[in-house]
Amino acid sequence: MSEASKLIVYLELLARGEVESAVLARELGISEQEAEHAWSALEELGLIGRNERESDQIVPVSPEAALLRVLRRQRTLVEKRVQEFQRLEEAVASLVDVYIPAVAAERSEVQVNIVSGRNELLQALNDLSVSAQEVVSFVYSGPMPPLLELRRTLSLDRHLIERGITVRRLHLQRHFAAPDAAAYFETLADMGVELRLAPLVPMDMFIADTSLALLPLDPEDPDEGMTVLRGARLVRSFAAMFEHIWQGATPYAAGRPDKDGVRLTDEQTAIVRMLAEGVKDEKIARNLGVSPRTISRYIAEFMQRLGVTSRFAAGARAAQLGLLDPEPPSAEQYGGYWTAETPEGNRV
């Protein structure tokens, strides 16, 4: 139906007022299909409406009223588009100014490097101390580091403590029995270093807050070098591991107690040494050729003599009393990245 035909239908409807659609179509001599097409086109323009009570009744609407309705709809749509555009602008600004820079910054902080030489390791340790803001944590899993190396770490600890940084060092229980270890531990305690002893630790770890960590490439072979991790996304899990071990470790008690009041036979010494290393009763019994029940009795008696209530505390107390002193370790035992060289070129 042409625009002229629709206009004729509308003018006729306007002249008659409200009328049934079928009656008007019949009187105008148009088919039902042509009539429905006309009603649909005029209704879209807002020129007709339907009687709410009788849907087949068509009601004409003045062109002025129809125009106002169309203009209101247009304004509403424009306002919605403006609001949507503003939301899109805000989203773009937030992504560009907040989220993308934040993620980019975090990604840039995540770095992994390998250090293998002594100079590289010392530089990594220096970076660790410089980057620390609150706490620096050290874990030693292998043999006790050489005395020369330990003395060098004292200046690092002193510098960190002067900056207000908390320094925590976690050693194996058997380290206390190493030569000169008592004097070293006493020095650490006097400086304000927090020191704890554990029967077992998984590997060497050096951690500054949750931002930087030094870990061995191969925990079983220190000579392989160290991995330097930077960024909280990489470091936080190792920091959590340290916290778990630290909470279960025994705080070091300053002052080496007198061991004259406690004497052990060779068999008892072997039992307590294996206990301090975390060996299970069954394996201790097999190693000594006795029953697990006998081992349990020996341990209970030893705990009573030491005045402790746990096997872990018994091992730590025995190490602190010096009851587990081994033969002085050889230079080969010290090996790895802890081995230092004197100015003369001799390894210590």
Secondary structure, DSSP 8 states (H G I E B T S, - for coil): --HHHHHHHHHHHHHH-SEEHHHHHHHHT--HHHHHHHHHHHHHHTSEEE-SS-TTEEEE--HHHHHHHHHHHHHHHHHHHHHHHHHHHHHHHHIIIIIHHHHHHHHHH-EEEEE-SHHHHHHHHHHHHHH-SSEEEEE--SS---HHHHHHHHHHHHHHHHTT-EEEEEEEGGGGGSTTHHHHHHHHHHHT-EEEEES--SS-EEEETTTEEEEESSTT-GGG-EEEEESHHHHHHHHHHHHHHHHHSEE--SS----TT----HHHHHHHHHHHTT--HHHHHHHHTS-HHHHHHHHHHHHHHHT-SSHHHHHHHHHHHTTT------HHHH-GGG--B-TTS-B-
